[in-house]
Amino acid sequence: MTTPADVHEVRDPELPGRLLGVERDALLPLLRARDEGDFALPVVACPGWTVRDVLAHCSAALSRVVESRYDKDVFSPECNERDIAERAGWSNAEVLDELERGMTQAGPVIAGAGGLLDGVALGEWVHAGDVRVAFGEPDAYAGAGLPFALALLAQVTSARGHLPLHADLDDADEPLRLGDVSGERPPARFIGDAPTLVRLYAGRPVDGVSYELAGVEAAELNIFG
């Protein structure tokens, strides 16, 4: 896998949609093949939520983007809980149908938002990894979408002026630069594999994983906290 170090310097408006499309094609067949009981499994990364809750949140968030429905507290914990509650009477299949529509239709809307919604696409991909962990499936925070997710992570952290970090990835040919690249602050340094880097930026557990992080505490990297 090759990840250009300068991928984030100019925003690629089509990148979020590409990530969603790749993940849709990988995730939806997996979800539709699972037993109904699997949707009640707990999701460690989202305390108190089941797989079904995570998927309802994801489908609702994308529907809000597609339909431009932004309440005052949109994407807040309270809004997320309301969205899940509103889908309590839906079948699992109905939730998956909404999720598939959102992952198909949200890309152009996100592209036209000037970067404000890029983090939504990244969050959807991270939640897909959360679900894979709950299922015990391989390639959580990896798989076909990983190169797109890394590029989008660089894009999002740069736009937000997040602390600078140079990542030397075991599974990439070139280093990845994340965050503020103005040169005003010396960059932190990460050495390890790409899924671990994603976990750190998403605030997911990295217990038992070997990596090196210098110049920053792990908690400071979390972009969703």
C-alpha positions in Angstrom: 0.0 0.0 0.0 1.4 3.4 -1.0 0.3 6.5 0.9 1.7 9.9 -0.4 3.0 12.1 2.3 1.5 15.2 0.8 -1.9 13.8 0.0 -3.6 16.3 2.3 -2.2 19.5 0.9 -5.1 20.0 -1.5 -8.5 18.8 -0.5 -9.9 16.0 -2.7 -13.7 16.5 -2.6 -14.4 13.1 -4.1 -12.3 11.2 -1.4 -15.1 10.9 1.2 -17.5 9.4 -1.4 -14.9 7.0 -2.6 -14.3 5.8 0.9 -18.0 5.3 1.5 -18.4 3.4 -1.7 -15.6 1.0 -1.1 -16.8 0.4 2.5 -20.4 -0.1 1.4 -19.4 -2.8 -1.0 -17.4 -4.6 1.7 -19.6 -4.1 4.7 -23.2 -4.5 3.5 -22.7 -8.1 2.3 -21.1 -9.0 5.6 -24.0 -7.4 7.6 -26.7 -9.1 5.5 -25.0 -12.5 6.0 -25.1 -12.2 9.8 -27.8 -13.8 12.1 -30.3 -11.5 13.6 -28.9 -12.2 17.1 -25.5 -10.8 16.0 -27.0 -7.3 15.8 -27.5 -7.4 19.6 -23.8 -7.8 20.3 -22.2 -5.0 22.4 -19.7 -2.7 20.7 -16.8 -2.0 23.0 -15.8 1.3 21.4 -19.3 2.7 22.0 -20.3 1.8 25.6 -24.0 1.0 25.9 -24.5 0.5 22.2 -25.1 -2.7 20.3 -24.2 -3.4 16.7 -27.7 -2.5 15.8 -27.4 0.9 17.6 -24.1 1.7 15.8 -25.6 0.9 12.4 -28.8 2.9 13.2 -26.6 5.9 14.2 -24.5 5.5 11.0 -27.6 5.3 8.7 -29.3 8.2 10.4 -26.2 10.4 10.2 -25.9 9.8 6.4 -29.6 10.3 5.9 -29.2 13.7 7.6 -26.4 14.6 5.3 -28.3 13.5 2.2 -31.5 15.3 3.2 -29.6 18.3 4.7 -31.4 17.9 8.0 -29.2 19.6 10.6 -30.8 20.2 14.0 -29.1 22.7 16.3 -27.5 19.8 18.2 -26.9 17.6 15.1 -24.3 14.8 15.6 -24.3 15.5 19.4 -24.7 12.5 21.8 -28.3 13.6 22.4 -29.1 13.8 18.7 -27.5 10.4 18.1 -29.6 8.8 20.8 -32.8 10.3 19.3 -31.9 9.0 15.9 -31.4 5.5 17.3 -34.7 5.7 19.3 -36.5 6.8 16.2 -35.5 3.6 14.4 -36.4 1.3 17.3 -39.4 -0.1 15.5 -37.5 -0.8 12.3 -36.3 -4.2 11.2 -32.6 -4.8 10.9 -33.1 -5.1 7.2 -34.6 -1.6 7.1 -31.7 -0.1 8.9 -29.3 -1.8 6.5 -31.3 -0.5 3.5 -31.1 3.1 4.9 -27.3 2.6 5.5 -26.7 1.4 2.0 -28.7 4.4 0.5 -26.7 6.8 2.6 -23.3 5.3 1.7 -24.3 5.6 -1.9 -25.8 9.1 -1.9 -23.9 11.1 0.6 -20.6 11.4 -1.3 -21.7 14.2 -3.7 -23.2 16.2 -0.8 -20.1 15.8 1.3 -18.0 16.8 -1.7 -19.9 20.0 -2.1 -19.7 21.0 1.6 -16.2 22.4 1.3 -14.7 20.0 3.9 -17.2 20.6 6.7 -18.6 17.1 6.4 -15.5 15.1 5.5 -15.2 13.8 9.1 -18.6 12.2 8.7 -17.3 9.8 6.1 -14.3 9.0 8.1 -16.5 8.3 11.2 -18.7 6.0 9.2 -15.6 4.0 8.2 -14.3 3.8 11.8 -17.7 2.6 13.0 -17.6 -0.2 10.4 -14.3 -1.2 12.1 -16.1 -1.1 15.5 -18.7 -3.5 14.1 -16.1 -5.9 12.7 -14.5 -6.0 16.2 -17.8 -6.9 17.7 -18.3 -9.7 15.2 -14.7 -10.9 15.6 -14.1 -10.3 11.9 -10.6 -9.6 10.5 -9.5 -6.3 8.9 -11.1 -4.0 11.5 -9.8 -0.5 10.6 -8.1 -2.0 7.6 -9.2 -3.7 4.4 -9.9 -2.1 1.0 -10.9 1.2 2.4 -7.7 1.8 4.4 -5.7 3.8 1.8 -8.7 6.1 1.3 -9.2 6.4 5.1 -5.6 7.4 5.7 -5.8 10.0 2.9 -9.0 11.4 4.4 -7.5 11.3 7.9 -4.6 13.4 6.7 -7.1 15.8 4.9 -9.3 16.2 8.0 -6.5 16.7 10.5 -4.8 19.2 8.2 -8.1 21.2 7.8 -8.7 21.2 11.5 -5.1 22.4 12.3 -4.6 19.3 14.5 -1.2 18.8 16.0 1.4 17.8 13.4 2.5 14.2 13.2 4.8 12.2 10.9 3.8 8.6 10.6 6.2 6.0 9.4 3.9 3.2 8.6 5.0 -0.4 8.4 2.6 -1.1 5.5 3.3 2.1 3.4 6.1 3.1 1.1 6.3 6.7 2.2 5.6 8.5 5.5 2.2 10.1 6.1 2.0 13.7 7.3 -1.0 14.6 9.4 -2.3 17.7 11.1 -0.9 21.2 10.9 2.0 21.4 8.4 2.8 25.1 8.9 6.1 24.2 10.6 5.2 26.3 13.7 5.4 23.2 15.9 7.7 20.3 15.6 5.8 17.2 14.5 5.2 14.2 16.8 6.3 10.8 15.5 4.5 7.5 15.0 6.1 4.2 14.0 3.8 1.2 13.6 1.1 -0.1 11.3 -1.7 1.9 9.7 -4.7 0.3 11.5 -3.1 1.2 14.9 -2.6 4.8 13.7 -6.3 4.9 12.8 -7.3 3.4 16.2 -5.3 6.2 18.0 -6.9 9.0 16.0 -10.3 7.4 16.5 -9.8 6.9 20.3 -10.1 3.1 20.0 -8.2 0.6 22.2 -4.7 -0.3 21.2 -4.0 -2.8 24.0 -1.4 -5.3 23.1 -0.3 -3.6 19.9 3.3 -2.7 19.3 4.0 0.9 18.2 6.1 3.9 19.0 4.7 7.4 19.7 6.9 10.3 20.6 6.2 14.0 21.1 2.5 13.6 22.0 0.2 11.6 24.3 -2.1 9.1 22.6 -5.2 10.8 24.0 -4.2 14.0 22.2 -4.6 12.4 18.8 -8.3 11.6 19.2 -10.3 13.6 16.7 -13.7 12.2 17.8 -13.4 12.8 21.5 
